Amino acid sequence: MGKYYYLIAGLPDIELDDDKLTYSLSDFREELAGNLTAADQELIDLFYFKFDNKNLNQQLEWPDSDPDPRGNLSVEELADLIAIVRDEDRVPKNSRIPAYFTAFLKSRYSGDAISEEKTVISPEDQLASLYYDYAMKNSNRFVSEWFELNLNISNILTAITCRKFGLDKSLYIVGHNEVAETLRTSNARDFHLGDSVDYMQALLRVAEENDLYTRERRIDQIKWEWLEENTFFKPFDIESVFAYLLKLEMIERWVKLDKVAGEKTFRELVGSMKKGSGHALDEFKRNNKK
C-alpha cells in the first residue's frame, strides 16, 4: 500500500450535509487514475463493481438499455460472459471479472439456489449479497469491515421491518456472517446483538423514525462517523482515499435526491418488501396460524 500525502492534502473538505458536489464519482475516479499502486487501484475498482452489478442485471433483463458508465466492465465483456455461462462453455480466467459474477450466472441458468437458505429476495439483491460476501473476504481489513458494516445495517433494518409487518425475516436476511445468522434465529428486541454490535442501539432508534427521508440521513450519518473513526490514524493511506470516495457517493446521492422523490422511493421499497413473494407469505401465514 502506498502513502498519498499530496493527493489527500489537495482534496477539499467535505461534510455529509454539503449541498454541492466537489467531485462526481466519475471525476474522482479520473483524479485517482495513475496515482495509486496496482493493489490500491484494485480496492477502488472493488467499489465500482456495484455499478457492474447493476449493468449485469440490466444486460440480463433489458440488454438494449444504457449501462451505468461508472462500471469497470464494458457491455461487451458482460454480454460475452453471459453467453459463455448460458452456453455452458468454460469461463476463461479474467482478472477484470470477479468470480461472483460467474457464480451468479451459473445459478441463474442452472436453476439452483444461490445460497442454502430460502429467500424471496430479488436477483438484484442476490447479486448484491454475493458482492458483499466477495468484498468481505478482501485482505484489507478496513475495506472488508466497511462492506460488513453495510451488510449488517441492511440486515438489521430488514429484520426490524419484517418484525413490524409480521413477515418471516429469515426469507429476507442475506449473507452468512455471524450477524446474519443471529438475526435469522433471534426474536429478542435487539436480536441479541446489543453487546456485539456497537451501533445496534442507534439503529433501533433509526427504525423508530417515521420520516423515511430523515431515517436514511441518520443511517448515512452512522456510516459517515464509522468512516471518520476508522481512518483517524490513517490520514494518508489508501483507507482515507477509499473513505473519501464513499463520502462523495453519499453526498452525490443526497444532492440528486430531493425529499419528495426520496419519500416515494423509500415507501415503494417498503411496499415491495411487504408484498415479497405471494406464495412464500401465504405459506408463512398458514404455518403460523394460532
C-alpha positions, 0 to 999 in steps of 0.5 A: 500500500502506498502513502498519498500525502499530496493527493489527500492534502489537495482534496477539499473538505467535505461534510455529509450535509454539503449541498454541492458536489466537489467531485462526481464519482466519475471525476474522482475516479479520473483524479485517482487514475495513475496515482495509486499502486496496482493493489490500491487501484484494485480496492477502488475498482472493488467499489465500482463493481456495484455499478457492474452489478447493476449493468449485469442485471440490466444486460440480463433483463433489458440488454438494449438499455444504457449501462451505468458508465461508472462500471469497470466492465464494458457491455461487451465483456458482460454480454460475452460472459453471459453467453459463455455461462448460458452456453455452458462453455468454460469461463476463461480466467479474467482478472477484470471479472470477479468470480461472483459474477460467474457464480451468479450466472451459473445459478441463474441458468442452472436453476439452483439456489444461490445460497442454502437458505430460502429467500424471496429476495430479488436477483438484484439483491442476490447479486448484491449479497454475493458482492458483499460476501466477495468484498468481505473476504478482501485482505484489507481489513478496513475495506472488508469491515466497511462492506460488513458494516453495510451488510449488517445495517441492511440486515438489521433494518430488514429484520426490524421491518419484517418484525413490524409487518409480521413477515418471516425475516429469515426469507429476507436476511442475506449473507452468512456472517455471524450477524446474519445468522443471529438475526435469522434465529433471534426474536429478542428486541435487539436480536441479541446483538446489543453487546456485539454490535456497537451501533445496534442501539442507534439503529433501533432508534433509526427504525423508530423514525417515521420520516423515511427521508430523515431515517436514511440521513441518520443511517448515512450519518452512522456510516459517515462517523464509522468512516471518520473513526476508522481512518483517524490514524490513517490520514494518508493511506489508501483507507482515507482515499477509499473513505473519501470516495464513499463520502462523495457517493453519499453526498452525490446521492443526497444532492440528486435526491430531493425529499419528495422523490426520496419519500416515494422511493423509500415507501415503494421499497417498503411496499415491495418488501411487504408484498415479497413473494405471494406464495412464500407469505401465504405459506408463512401465514398458514404455518403460523396460524394460532 
